[in-house]
């Protein structure tokens, strides 16, 4: 097979088999051209991450070849990848929070003169890149004082400072507002016009369709093909990714509640650390209702969750669940007495014990129930029966209840967390970023599970950075900015993401 002369970078028949026998990539052939935005899509566990790690030098191929500008090459490490112009912005930023933007951009690549470090030359280069790519960044501001969108610019500038011409962007819009996403897309188009190649990895298929020139679809480790973006619809891409069409219209499965009553009531909640994080927050979540909470990351959502679930103690206000005060109570009390369940944002760090089995994780929130715990020993028969029932009910795709939970895909790990928390028989479920990092098929399944719990009478407080998700499944929606509630909407279906973004950025507010 002749080398594709139009390609800047080409993978040919690339296969990766890990030491445990898992085949992550199977005979993948794909090319990336100079001056294009090329999307890579696929379910969680499809092999996208392995493929990108091969290009970035973190993983080596088992078989197959890589060509760069027509020459065969083995990318041995991220340093080697950087030397040929490949850089990667990870979904979770790799920045030193206490360092300034300038220090992060130049770290490890400081300019020298006559063998000595030259801050003047390094700063000149960083400022030049900011002007050239029209990135407005305050270089002397510590990163921990920057907004999410600006942090992303720092990450990109860091790669450009190293001379990257091929940028791998992993879920770059996951925590951006629509306005910030639009701004990023303008900048990516500018990069493209300047001859850069962008590899765009995302689960947001509407955005993939909007920004990409070509789309490569990975399924079960194989590349099903590369298509011009204007030749396939979002529905076509989704069907190729997961083998079926996904419907995001949930109106037909949302049941009208016969009886609805206040469940969670928050009055005048205030919390401060060095600065005020929550300011006079008041709202109610009713039974048989999903109340969505949206806002740019860092505007009080995390602190609100931590106060409600007992991780932190508020300085003022009142919080009750079905009339029972929980504000100064322990997590155990909040779980057992107030009947509150919690789906955490970070499923691997907070949601599961990665070294535990599926069965162990499915009972970990209520392992002390008499039917499971005989004090001197665990009732293995009842644990097995409970775990099998939940695996079937929530359609958890695993080899068996005895499989390590870490062997599951992200979507199935999330199903384990939801299954366990729903089996605590809660009155209130706090769901924090329940579909972050999962593919469209798994997200659709999670949405239906949450709506099912809502239909059964549960009150659900949903925190989501995915505005499409929040608008699709919430019965009501509230917006947080700078630790305050700035708007509450009774009919989220009438909103657009762009309108919502104006409230998230503090440009508009409806509440005093």
Buried (B, 14 or more C-beta within 10 A) or exposed (E): EEBBEEBBBBBBEBBBBEEEEEBBBBEBBBBBBBBBBBBBBBBBBBBBBBBBBBBBBBBEBEEBBBBBEEEEBEBEEBEBBBBBBBBBBBBEBEBEEEBBBBBBBBEEEBBEEEEEEBEEBBBEBBEEBBEEBEBEBBBEBBBEEBBBBBBBBBBBBBBBBBEBBBBBBBBBBBBBBBBBBBBBBEBBEBBBEEEBBBBBBBBBBEBBBEBBBBBBBBBEBBBBEBBEBEEBEBEBBBBBBBEEEBEBEBEEEBEEBEEBEBBBBBBEBBBBEEEBBBBBBEBBBBBBBBBBBBBBBBBBBBBBBBBBBBBBEBEEBBBBBBEBEBBEBEEEBBBBEBBBBBBBBEBBEEBBEBEBBBBBBBBBBBEEEEEBBEEEEBBEEBBBBBBBEBBEBBEBEBEEBEBBBBBBBBBBBBBBBBBBBBBBEBBBBBBBBBBBBBBBBBBBBBBBBBBBBBBEBBBBBBBBBBBBBBBBBBBBBBBBBBBBBBBEBEEBEEBEBEEBBBBBBBEBBEEE
